[in-house]
Amino acid sequence: MLRTNLSTRPFYNERVVHLLIALAGVIVLTVTMFNVLQVIQLSRHNTELATLIGHDRSEAERLTRDAARIRRGINQKELMGVAAAAREAGKVVSVHTGNAGEGAYLAALGATVFVLSSDQGFLRQGALASLGALKQALDTSA
């Protein structure tokens, strides 16, 4: 179909198309900026968490060393004597233990009631298990 145009150059209403392209550009720019800010924020958060993990691990190592030092300082003969006296008197020997190895050792001495870890210990075990699962998932997806 032939259009009659009295102007020197054709005029088409392209303003709407340009407006839509500009709007799409603004949306893409906005989403990109949001993503960049999220990456920066999450990177900072990851750095903070890595620092906390490092501090917690060093604290756990320090506490483990302190516990081992305290265990070495316990007089084994006196401990066995107390456990034997409790058994003779028909009393329960109750102990607080943080792991299975220590629990088995104390059971061999006559302990019959065990308090396992603490709320903090259970939370730490759960967090470490979750962290391990996440690392494994990230390693398998890479």
Contacts in CASP RR format, 6 or more apart in sequence:
PFRMAT RR
TARGET T0000
AUTHOR 0000-0000-0000
METHOD contacts of the structure
MODEL  1
MLRTNLSTRPFYNERVVHLLIALAGVIVLTVTMFNVLQVIQLSRHNTELA
TLIGHDRSEAERLTRDAARIRRGINQKELMGVAAAAREAGKVVSVHTGNA
GEGAYLAALGATVFVLSSDQGFLRQGALASLGALKQALDTSA
3 10 0 8 1.000
5 11 0 8 1.000
53 131 0 8 1.000
56 124 0 8 1.000
60 124 0 8 1.000
79 109 0 8 1.000
80 109 0 8 1.000
83 93 0 8 1.000
83 109 0 8 1.000
83 110 0 8 1.000
83 111 0 8 1.000
86 92 0 8 1.000
86 93 0 8 1.000
86 110 0 8 1.000
87 93 0 8 1.000
87 110 0 8 1.000
92 112 0 8 1.000
92 113 0 8 1.000
93 109 0 8 1.000
93 110 0 8 1.000
93 111 0 8 1.000
93 112 0 8 1.000
93 113 0 8 1.000
94 111 0 8 1.000
94 112 0 8 1.000
94 113 0 8 1.000
94 114 0 8 1.000
94 115 0 8 1.000
95 103 0 8 1.000
95 106 0 8 1.000
95 111 0 8 1.000
95 113 0 8 1.000
95 114 0 8 1.000
95 115 0 8 1.000
96 114 0 8 1.000
96 115 0 8 1.000
97 103 0 8 1.000
97 106 0 8 1.000
97 114 0 8 1.000
97 115 0 8 1.000
97 116 0 8 1.000
97 117 0 8 1.000
98 116 0 8 1.000
98 117 0 8 1.000
98 121 0 8 1.000
103 111 0 8 1.000
103 114 0 8 1.000
106 114 0 8 1.000
107 114 0 8 1.000
117 125 0 8 1.000
END
